[in-house]
Amino acid sequence: MDVTTERWGAGLRRAVLASLFALAVACPAAAQPPQNEAAGNEAAAKEKFSEAMDMMRAKRFSEACLLFEQSLELHGALPTQFRLAECYEQVGRLASAWQTFDLVARAADEAGNARQRDFARTKADALAPRVSKVVIMIDPATRDLEGLQLAQDDVPIPPSQWNEPQRVDPGSHRFTATAPDHDDWVQEVGVEGEAQLITVEIPPLEATAAPAPPEPEPEPPPEDEGSFITLPTLGLIIGGVGVAALGTGVVLGVVAKSSYDDSLEYCTDGFCSQEGLDQQGDAVTLGTAGTVVFFVGAAAIVGGAALWFFAPDEEAAADEVALRLGVTPGGAVLRGIF
């Protein structure tokens, strides 16, 4: 290439960039901020753009890319996008460079500027063979899952692009697949150099394990209802108490009679000394107590016998009225069963 041709190419390039910049400034945004704010953002964007160009000339490309990105955030201009694509190419981010050139070509095409479109498209096409790609292979069982979502570096991949190679910059990339009621699938992919073709296979997603059922709460210890006895047994107990009481009454009566007889030694012709009178009083008291205990024992024997002889047998107990007496830590319990 001679000097004239080289100068002509450089001039053409500057002219194209200038027209791209003018096109971007002329195109109104969908939602314009207030005029003063828009003017301030545009001025700041131009300043960032100028600083970024200085960094480009100084071959400080990483700093230049950051400044171009900041300029685009303040004011979107096609020349800034174009320069950012060139900067990405210089730092080796070929996938980002290709995507940015493609965006500039699309915008120029929508504006009806075929010359600008073709210039950006030529740059994108020249980069395309150098861009590394990741091909995603999805197991059919996973592809058929309702609600399946794929993402690259946490950016969703539209289903229309699942069959297309994903362009990636060098470095580490995180691919994920998620679906309701299934465990997430995650794989880290490392990309080095240019024109790499890497295949990622997404296996069948495992169904989420059902949560373990909660452990049943321990049952409270059964209430201590005491030791209950049946009616025949109760009759034997009452009868036994009655026999003991009957015997006690007889003993008290005998002791009272003996005490009374001894008191007669202190009596003459119907008159008794004080000691004799005291012994006679004790004898009367013992006799009265013996009589009461005797009759209580007799009644207990009769009641116990009645419980013994008239209690229902075990087979009929389920259909008969039953009475149970129990002793618990809180006292005695008399319970009826119907």
C-alpha positions as a Markdown table, in Angstrom:
| # | Residue | x | y | z |
|---|---|---|---|---|
| 1 | Met | 0.0 | 0.0 | 0.0 |
| 2 | Asp | 1.5 | 3.4 | -1.0 |
| 3 | Val | 1.4 | 6.6 | 1.1 |
| 4 | Thr | -1.5 | 8.1 | -0.9 |
| 5 | Thr | -3.7 | 5.1 | -0.3 |
| 6 | Glu | -2.8 | 4.9 | 3.4 |
| 7 | Arg | -3.6 | 8.6 | 3.8 |
| 8 | Trp | -6.9 | 8.1 | 2.0 |
| 9 | Gly | -7.8 | 5.2 | 4.2 |
| 10 | Ala | -7.0 | 7.2 | 7.3 |
| 11 | Gly | -9.1 | 10.1 | 6.1 |
| 12 | Leu | -12.0 | 7.8 | 5.3 |
| 13 | Arg | -11.8 | 6.3 | 8.7 |
| 14 | Arg | -11.9 | 9.7 | 10.4 |
| 15 | Ala | -14.8 | 10.7 | 8.2 |
| 16 | Val | -16.8 | 7.6 | 9.1 |
| 17 | Leu | -16.2 | 8.1 | 12.8 |
| 18 | Ala | -17.2 | 11.7 | 12.6 |
| 19 | Ser | -20.4 | 10.8 | 10.8 |
| 20 | Leu | -21.1 | 8.1 | 13.4 |
| 21 | Phe | -20.6 | 10.6 | 16.2 |
| 22 | Ala | -22.9 | 13.1 | 14.5 |
| 23 | Leu | -25.5 | 10.4 | 13.9 |
| 24 | Ala | -25.5 | 9.5 | 17.6 |
| 25 | Val | -25.8 | 13.1 | 18.7 |
| 26 | Ala | -28.7 | 13.7 | 16.3 |
| 27 | Cys | -30.7 | 10.6 | 17.4 |
| 28 | Pro | -32.9 | 11.6 | 20.4 |
| 29 | Ala | -33.1 | 9.1 | 23.3 |
| 30 | Ala | -36.4 | 7.4 | 24.0 |
| 31 | Ala | -36.8 | 9.2 | 27.3 |
| 32 | Gln | -34.8 | 12.5 | 27.4 |
| 33 | Pro | -33.7 | 13.8 | 30.8 |
| 34 | Pro | -34.2 | 17.6 | 31.5 |
| 35 | Gln | -32.3 | 19.8 | 29.1 |
| 36 | Asn | -29.7 | 21.0 | 31.6 |
| 37 | Glu | -29.0 | 17.5 | 32.9 |
| 38 | Ala | -28.7 | 16.1 | 29.4 |
| 39 | Ala | -26.3 | 18.9 | 28.4 |
| 40 | Gly | -24.2 | 18.2 | 31.5 |
| 41 | Asn | -24.1 | 14.4 | 30.8 |
| 42 | Glu | -23.1 | 15.0 | 27.2 |
| 43 | Ala | -20.3 | 17.3 | 28.2 |
| 44 | Ala | -19.0 | 14.8 | 30.8 |
| 45 | Ala | -19.3 | 12.0 | 28.3 |
| 46 | Lys | -17.2 | 14.0 | 25.8 |
| 47 | Glu | -14.6 | 14.7 | 28.5 |
| 48 | Lys | -14.4 | 11.0 | 29.3 |
| 49 | Phe | -14.2 | 10.2 | 25.6 |
| 50 | Ser | -11.3 | 12.6 | 25.2 |
| 51 | Glu | -9.4 | 11.1 | 28.2 |
| 52 | Ala | -10.0 | 7.6 | 26.8 |
| 53 | Met | -8.5 | 8.6 | 23.4 |
| 54 | Asp | -5.4 | 9.9 | 25.2 |
| 55 | Met | -5.1 | 6.5 | 27.0 |
| 56 | Met | -5.5 | 4.7 | 23.7 |
| 57 | Arg | -2.7 | 6.8 | 22.1 |
| 58 | Ala | -0.5 | 6.0 | 25.2 |
| 59 | Lys | -1.4 | 2.3 | 24.7 |
| 60 | Arg | -2.9 | 2.1 | 28.2 |
| 61 | Phe | -5.8 | 0.1 | 26.8 |
| 62 | Ser | -7.3 | -1.2 | 30.1 |
| 63 | Glu | -7.7 | 2.4 | 31.4 |
| 64 | Ala | -9.1 | 3.5 | 28.0 |
| 65 | Cys | -11.8 | 0.8 | 28.0 |
| 66 | Leu | -12.9 | 1.9 | 31.5 |
| 67 | Leu | -13.2 | 5.5 | 30.4 |
| 68 | Phe | -15.1 | 4.6 | 27.2 |
| 69 | Glu | -17.6 | 2.6 | 29.3 |
| 70 | Gln | -18.0 | 5.5 | 31.7 |
| 71 | Ser | -18.6 | 7.8 | 28.7 |
| 72 | Leu | -21.3 | 5.5 | 27.3 |
| 73 | Glu | -23.1 | 5.4 | 30.7 |
| 74 | Leu | -23.3 | 9.2 | 30.6 |
| 75 | His | -24.3 | 9.6 | 26.9 |
| 76 | Gly | -24.7 | 6.7 | 24.4 |
| 77 | Ala | -22.9 | 7.6 | 21.2 |
| 78 | Leu | -22.0 | 5.3 | 18.3 |
| 79 | Pro | -18.4 | 6.6 | 18.0 |
| 80 | Thr | -17.8 | 5.8 | 21.6 |
| 81 | Gln | -19.2 | 2.3 | 21.1 |
| 82 | Phe | -16.9 | 1.9 | 18.1 |
| 83 | Arg | -13.9 | 3.0 | 20.0 |
| 84 | Leu | -14.8 | 0.8 | 22.9 |
| 85 | Ala | -14.9 | -2.2 | 20.5 |
| 86 | Glu | -11.4 | -1.3 | 19.3 |
| 87 | Cys | -10.2 | -1.1 | 22.9 |
| 88 | Tyr | -11.7 | -4.5 | 23.7 |
| 89 | Glu | -9.8 | -5.9 | 20.8 |
| 90 | Gln | -6.6 | -4.4 | 22.0 |
| 91 | Val | -7.0 | -6.0 | 25.5 |
| 92 | Gly | -7.9 | -9.4 | 24.0 |
| 93 | Arg | -11.6 | -9.3 | 24.9 |
| 94 | Leu | -12.5 | -10.5 | 21.4 |
| 95 | Ala | -16.0 | -11.7 | 22.1 |
| 96 | Ser | -16.9 | -8.3 | 23.7 |
| 97 | Ala | -15.3 | -6.5 | 20.7 |
| 98 | Trp | -17.2 | -8.6 | 18.2 |
| 99 | Gln | -20.5 | -7.9 | 20.1 |
| 100 | Thr | -19.9 | -4.2 | 20.2 |
| 101 | Phe | -19.0 | -3.9 | 16.5 |
| 102 | Asp | -22.1 | -5.9 | 15.8 |
| 103 | Leu | -24.2 | -3.4 | 17.9 |
| 104 | Val | -22.7 | -0.4 | 16.0 |
| 105 | Ala | -23.5 | -2.1 | 12.6 |
| 106 | Arg | -27.1 | -2.8 | 13.6 |
| 107 | Ala | -27.6 | 0.8 | 14.8 |
| 108 | Ala | -26.1 | 2.2 | 11.6 |
| 109 | Asp | -28.3 | -0.1 | 9.5 |
| 110 | Glu | -31.4 | 1.1 | 11.4 |
| 111 | Ala | -30.4 | 4.7 | 10.7 |
| 112 | Gly | -30.1 | 3.9 | 7.0 |
| 113 | Asn | -26.4 | 4.5 | 6.8 |
| 114 | Ala | -25.1 | 1.6 | 4.7 |
| 115 | Arg | -21.5 | 2.9 | 4.7 |
| 116 | Gln | -21.2 | 3.0 | 8.5 |
| 117 | Arg | -23.0 | -0.3 | 8.7 |
| 118 | Asp | -20.6 | -2.0 | 6.3 |
| 119 | Phe | -17.5 | -0.5 | 8.1 |
| 120 | Ala | -18.5 | -1.9 | 11.5 |
| 121 | Arg | -19.7 | -5.2 | 10.0 |
| 122 | Thr | -16.3 | -5.6 | 8.3 |
| 123 | Lys | -14.6 | -5.2 | 11.6 |
| 124 | Ala | -16.9 | -7.7 | 13.3 |
| 125 | Asp | -16.5 | -10.3 | 10.5 |
| 126 | Ala | -12.7 | -10.0 | 10.7 |
| 127 | Leu | -12.8 | -10.8 | 14.4 |
| 128 | Ala | -15.3 | -13.6 | 14.2 |
| 129 | Pro | -12.8 | -16.4 | 13.4 |
| 130 | Arg | -10.6 | -15.4 | 16.4 |
| 131 | Val | -13.4 | -15.4 | 19.0 |
| 132 | Ser | -13.6 | -18.4 | 21.3 |
| 133 | Lys | -16.9 | -20.2 | 21.6 |
| 134 | Val | -18.7 | -22.6 | 24.0 |
| 135 | Val | -21.1 | -25.1 | 22.6 |
| 136 | Ile | -23.8 | -26.2 | 25.1 |
| 137 | Met | -25.1 | -29.7 | 24.8 |
| 138 | Ile | -28.3 | -30.3 | 26.7 |
| 139 | Asp | -29.5 | -33.7 | 27.7 |
| 140 | Pro | -33.0 | -34.3 | 26.2 |
| 141 | Ala | -34.5 | -35.0 | 29.6 |
| 142 | Thr | -33.2 | -31.7 | 30.9 |
| 143 | Arg | -34.3 | -29.8 | 27.8 |
| 144 | Asp | -37.9 | -31.0 | 28.4 |
| 145 | Leu | -38.0 | -29.7 | 32.0 |
| 146 | Glu | -40.6 | -27.0 | 32.5 |
| 147 | Gly | -39.1 | -23.8 | 33.6 |
| 148 | Leu | -35.6 | -24.6 | 32.5 |
| 149 | Gln | -33.2 | -21.7 | 32.5 |
| 150 | Leu | -29.6 | -21.4 | 31.3 |
| 151 | Ala | -27.2 | -18.6 | 32.2 |
| 152 | Gln | -23.6 | -17.6 | 31.5 |
| 153 | Asp | -21.9 | -15.6 | 34.2 |
| 154 | Asp | -25.4 | -15.1 | 35.8 |
| 155 | Val | -26.7 | -13.5 | 32.5 |
| 156 | Pro | -29.7 | -15.5 | 31.2 |
| 157 | Ile | -29.3 | -17.2 | 27.8 |
| 158 | Pro | -32.5 | -16.9 | 25.7 |
| 159 | Pro | -33.9 | -20.3 | 24.7 |
| 160 | Ser | -33.5 | -19.2 | 21.0 |
| 161 | Gln | -29.7 | -19.2 | 21.5 |
| 162 | Trp | -29.3 | -22.5 | 23.3 |
| 163 | Asn | -28.4 | -24.2 | 20.1 |
| 164 | Glu | -25.9 | -21.4 | 19.1 |
| 165 | Pro | -22.3 | -21.3 | 20.2 |
| 166 | Gln | -21.8 | -18.8 | 23.0 |
| 167 | Arg | -19.0 | -16.3 | 22.3 |
| 168 | Val | -16.7 | -15.8 | 25.3 |
| 169 | Asp | -13.7 | -13.7 | 26.3 |
| 170 | Pro | -10.6 | -15.4 | 27.7 |
| 171 | Gly | -10.9 | -16.2 | 31.3 |
| 172 | Ser | -13.2 | -18.2 | 33.6 |
| 173 | His | -16.9 | -18.4 | 32.9 |
| 174 | Arg | -19.7 | -19.9 | 34.9 |
| 175 | Phe | -22.5 | -21.8 | 33.2 |
| 176 | Thr | -25.6 | -22.8 | 35.2 |
| 177 | Ala | -28.9 | -24.7 | 34.5 |
| 178 | Thr | -31.8 | -24.4 | 36.8 |
| 179 | Ala | -35.4 | -25.8 | 36.9 |
| 180 | Pro | -38.1 | -25.9 | 39.5 |
| 181 | Asp | -37.9 | -28.9 | 41.9 |
| 182 | His | -34.5 | -29.9 | 40.6 |
| 183 | Asp | -31.0 | -29.4 | 41.8 |
| 184 | Asp | -29.0 | -26.6 | 40.1 |
| 185 | Trp | -26.2 | -27.6 | 37.7 |
| 186 | Val | -23.1 | -25.4 | 37.7 |
| 187 | Gln | -19.8 | -25.7 | 35.7 |
| 188 | Glu | -16.8 | -23.4 | 35.5 |
| 189 | Val | -15.2 | -23.2 | 32.1 |
| 190 | Gly | -11.7 | -21.8 | 31.6 |
| 191 | Val | -10.9 | -20.2 | 28.2 |
| 192 | Glu | -7.3 | -19.4 | 27.1 |
| 193 | Gly | -6.1 | -17.9 | 23.9 |
| 194 | Glu | -8.1 | -17.3 | 20.7 |
| 195 | Ala | -10.4 | -19.4 | 18.5 |
| 196 | Gln | -11.1 | -22.0 | 21.2 |
| 197 | Leu | -14.1 | -24.3 | 20.8 |
| 198 | Ile | -15.2 | -25.8 | 24.1 |
| 199 | Thr | -18.2 | -28.2 | 24.6 |
| 200 | Val | -20.2 | -28.1 | 27.8 |
| 201 | Glu | -22.6 | -31.0 | 28.5 |
| 202 | Ile | -25.6 | -30.4 | 30.8 |
| 203 | Pro | -26.6 | -33.8 | 32.2 |
| 204 | Pro | -30.1 | -34.8 | 33.5 |
| 205 | Leu | -30.9 | -32.6 | 36.5 |
| 206 | Glu | -31.4 | -34.4 | 39.7 |
| 207 | Ala | -34.9 | -34.0 | 41.2 |
| 208 | Thr | -34.7 | -32.1 | 44.5 |
| 209 | Ala | -34.8 | -34.5 | 47.4 |
| 210 | Ala | -38.0 | -34.3 | 49.3 |
| 211 | Pro | -37.5 | -32.8 | 52.7 |
| 212 | Ala | -37.3 | -35.3 | 55.5 |
| 213 | Pro | -40.5 | -35.5 | 57.5 |
| 214 | Pro | -40.3 | -33.8 | 60.8 |
| 215 | Glu | -39.6 | -36.1 | 63.7 |
| 216 | Pro | -42.7 | -36.8 | 65.7 |
| 217 | Glu | -42.8 | -35.1 | 69.0 |
| 218 | Pro | -42.3 | -37.4 | 71.9 |
| 219 | Glu | -45.5 | -38.6 | 73.5 |
| 220 | Pro | -46.0 | -37.3 | 77.0 |
| 221 | Pro | -45.6 | -40.0 | 79.6 |
| 222 | Pro | -49.0 | -41.6 | 80.5 |
| 223 | Glu | -50.7 | -40.1 | 83.4 |
| 224 | Asp | -50.1 | -42.1 | 86.5 |
| 225 | Glu | -53.6 | -43.4 | 87.3 |
| 226 | Gly | -52.5 | -45.5 | 90.2 |
| 227 | Ser | -52.9 | -49.1 | 90.8 |
| 228 | Phe | -56.6 | -50.1 | 90.4 |
| 229 | Ile | -58.2 | -53.1 | 92.0 |
| 230 | Thr | -61.2 | -55.1 | 90.9 |
| 231 | Leu | -64.4 | -55.4 | 93.0 |
| 232 | Pro | -63.7 | -58.9 | 94.2 |
| 233 | Thr | -60.3 | -57.9 | 95.4 |
| 234 | Leu | -61.8 | -54.8 | 97.0 |
| 235 | Gly | -64.3 | -57.0 | 98.8 |
| 236 | Leu | -61.5 | -59.2 | 100.2 |
| 237 | Ile | -59.7 | -56.2 | 101.5 |
| 238 | Ile | -62.8 | -54.7 | 103.1 |
| 239 | Gly | -63.7 | -58.1 | 104.6 |
| 240 | Gly | -60.1 | -58.5 | 105.9 |
| 241 | Val | -60.3 | -55.1 | 107.5 |
| 242 | Gly | -63.7 | -56.1 | 109.0 |
| 243 | Val | -62.3 | -59.3 | 110.5 |
| 244 | Ala | -59.4 | -57.3 | 112.0 |
| 245 | Ala | -61.8 | -54.8 | 113.4 |
| 246 | Leu | -64.1 | -57.5 | 114.8 |
| 247 | Gly | -61.1 | -59.1 | 116.6 |
| 248 | Thr | -60.0 | -55.7 | 117.9 |
| 249 | Gly | -63.5 | -55.1 | 119.3 |
| 250 | Val | -63.5 | -58.4 | 121.1 |
| 251 | Val | -60.1 | -57.8 | 122.6 |
| 252 | Leu | -61.2 | -54.3 | 123.8 |
| 253 | Gly | -64.3 | -55.9 | 125.3 |
| 254 | Val | -62.2 | -58.5 | 127.2 |
| 255 | Val | -59.8 | -55.9 | 128.4 |
| 256 | Ala | -62.7 | -53.6 | 129.5 |
| 257 | Lys | -64.3 | -56.6 | 131.5 |
| 258 | Ser | -61.0 | -57.4 | 133.1 |
| 259 | Ser | -60.4 | -53.8 | 134.1 |
| 260 | Tyr | -63.9 | -53.6 | 135.6 |
| 261 | Asp | -63.4 | -56.7 | 137.6 |
| 262 | Asp | -60.1 | -55.4 | 139.0 |
| 263 | Ser | -61.8 | -52.2 | 140.1 |
| 264 | Leu | -64.1 | -54.1 | 142.5 |
| 265 | Glu | -61.2 | -54.7 | 144.9 |
| 266 | Tyr | -61.5 | -51.0 | 145.7 |
| 267 | Cys | -65.2 | -51.1 | 146.4 |
| 268 | Thr | -67.0 | -52.1 | 149.6 |
| 269 | Asp | -70.8 | -52.3 | 150.1 |
| 270 | Gly | -71.3 | -50.5 | 146.8 |
| 271 | Phe | -68.9 | -47.7 | 147.6 |
| 272 | Cys | -65.6 | -47.4 | 145.6 |
| 273 | Ser | -62.5 | -45.4 | 146.2 |
| 274 | Gln | -61.3 | -42.9 | 143.7 |
| 275 | Glu | -58.9 | -45.4 | 142.2 |
| 276 | Gly | -61.7 | -47.9 | 141.7 |
| 277 | Leu | -63.8 | -45.3 | 140.1 |
| 278 | Asp | -61.0 | -44.4 | 137.7 |
| 279 | Gln | -60.6 | -48.0 | 136.7 |
| 280 | Gln | -64.3 | -48.4 | 136.2 |
| 281 | Gly | -64.3 | -45.3 | 133.9 |
| 282 | Asp | -61.5 | -46.7 | 131.9 |
| 283 | Ala | -63.3 | -50.0 | 131.6 |
| 284 | Val | -66.4 | -48.2 | 130.3 |
| 285 | Thr | -64.5 | -46.3 | 127.7 |
| 286 | Leu | -62.7 | -49.4 | 126.5 |
| 287 | Gly | -66.0 | -51.3 | 126.4 |
| 288 | Thr | -67.7 | -48.5 | 124.4 |
| 289 | Ala | -64.7 | -48.5 | 121.9 |
| 290 | Gly | -64.7 | -52.2 | 121.6 |
| 291 | Thr | -68.5 | -52.2 | 120.9 |
| 292 | Val | -68.1 | -49.6 | 118.1 |
| 293 | Val | -65.1 | -51.3 | 116.6 |
| 294 | Phe | -66.9 | -54.7 | 116.8 |
| 295 | Phe | -70.0 | -53.4 | 114.9 |
| 296 | Val | -67.8 | -51.6 | 112.3 |
| 297 | Gly | -65.9 | -54.8 | 111.7 |
| 298 | Ala | -69.1 | -56.7 | 111.3 |
| 299 | Ala | -70.4 | -54.2 | 108.8 |
| 300 | Ala | -67.1 | -54.4 | 106.9 |
| 301 | Ile | -67.3 | -58.2 | 106.7 |
| 302 | Val | -70.9 | -58.0 | 105.4 |
| 303 | Gly | -69.9 | -55.3 | 102.8 |
| 304 | Gly | -66.8 | -57.2 | 101.7 |
| 305 | Ala | -68.8 | -60.4 | 101.3 |
| 306 | Ala | -71.4 | -58.5 | 99.2 |
| 307 | Leu | -68.6 | -57.2 | 96.8 |
| 308 | Trp | -67.1 | -60.6 | 96.5 |
| 309 | Phe | -70.3 | -62.6 | 95.8 |
| 310 | Phe | -72.1 | -60.0 | 93.7 |
| 311 | Ala | -69.2 | -58.6 | 91.5 |
| 312 | Pro | -69.6 | -59.4 | 87.7 |
| 313 | Asp | -67.2 | -61.9 | 86.2 |
| 314 | Glu | -64.3 | -60.8 | 83.9 |
| 315 | Glu | -66.2 | -61.7 | 80.6 |
| 316 | Ala | -69.2 | -59.6 | 81.6 |
| 317 | Ala | -67.2 | -56.8 | 83.1 |
| 318 | Ala | -67.0 | -55.0 | 79.7 |
| 319 | Asp | -70.8 | -54.8 | 79.5 |
| 320 | Glu | -71.5 | -54.1 | 83.2 |
| 321 | Val | -70.9 | -51.2 | 85.5 |
| 322 | Ala | -67.6 | -51.5 | 87.2 |
| 323 | Leu | -66.1 | -49.7 | 90.1 |
| 324 | Arg | -62.3 | -49.4 | 90.7 |
| 325 | Leu | -60.5 | -47.9 | 93.6 |
| 326 | Gly | -56.9 | -46.7 | 93.0 |
| 327 | Val | -54.1 | -45.1 | 95.0 |
| 328 | Thr | -52.1 | -42.4 | 93.2 |
| 329 | Pro | -49.4 | -39.9 | 94.3 |
| 330 | Gly | -52.2 | -37.4 | 94.8 |
| 331 | Gly | -54.5 | -39.6 | 96.9 |
| 332 | Ala | -57.1 | -42.3 | 96.5 |
| 333 | Val | -59.2 | -42.4 | 93.4 |
| 334 | Leu | -62.6 | -44.1 | 93.1 |
| 335 | Arg | -63.5 | -44.6 | 89.4 |
| 336 | Gly | -66.6 | -45.9 | 87.7 |
| 337 | Ile | -66.4 | -47.6 | 84.4 |
| 338 | Phe | -69.6 | -47.7 | 82.2 |
